[in-house]
Amino acid sequence: MNLHHKEHHRTHRSGWLRAAVLGANDGIVSTASLIVGVAAAEASRGSILLAGTAGLVAGALSMAAGEYVSVKSQEDTERADLKMESSALADNHDGEEKELAAIYRERGLDEELAAEVARQLMRHDALGAHARDEIGITSELSARPIQAAVWSAVAFSLGAAVPLATATFAPAASLLWFVPTLAICLLAALGGTAAAAGGAPALRGAVRVCFWGSLAMGLTALVGKLFEVVV
């Protein structure tokens, strides 16, 4: 019998994985859509590349700022909850211990065992026990705004760089096909990899991101074709 069996859970990846996947997906879709839309309006290659580069820079900064503000708000909420819980522990330690025991009874422990578990956890790390079991805050899932911002910006830039490079080197006559085709292939790989890393079916993840990416590029190309505004 293996006494050292260890399960490899994926929950600890959720923060940076979500930011990275969202950033790369947005970088591919938004930049490819922008390039396709401008190309469909019969703009020059220089104008297409300028639009794509501007989209990469603006998008990366926007993703970083958005992720930071969003996750920072979550972090502020967590800190406020922990401060409130710390004050409650200082003012009413016995009451908080009973509250913790009640949580364990609701989860299936008998009254005596729930009380003993609560007593020992309160003695070991009272705030940590309440943060985890009452509020739902853990070190693995706690907010990390800087990490989220960096992952988003880097992932967006890497994702956006591919359609931009394709627009640079692809033949002008085939630009409207090269960029979306490569973008869809990348989205399929990204969606499948992200789903597999999170423990979900890879095919479902690939199909999902390909559908929305194709829709975005198709609608943007339609707008460019309808207006045909040459920059």
BELSUL-V541913 format. One record per helix or strand of 3 or more residues. SS is the DSSP state (@ for helix, = for strand). FROM is the first residue (numbers start at 1). LEN is the number of residues. If there is no record, write none. Layout:
BEGIN
SS | FROM | LEN
SS | FROM | LEN
END
This chain:
BEGIN
@ | 11 | 30
@ | 45 | 47
@ | 93 | 14
@ | 111 | 25
@ | 145 | 25
@ | 172 | 26
@ | 202 | 26
END
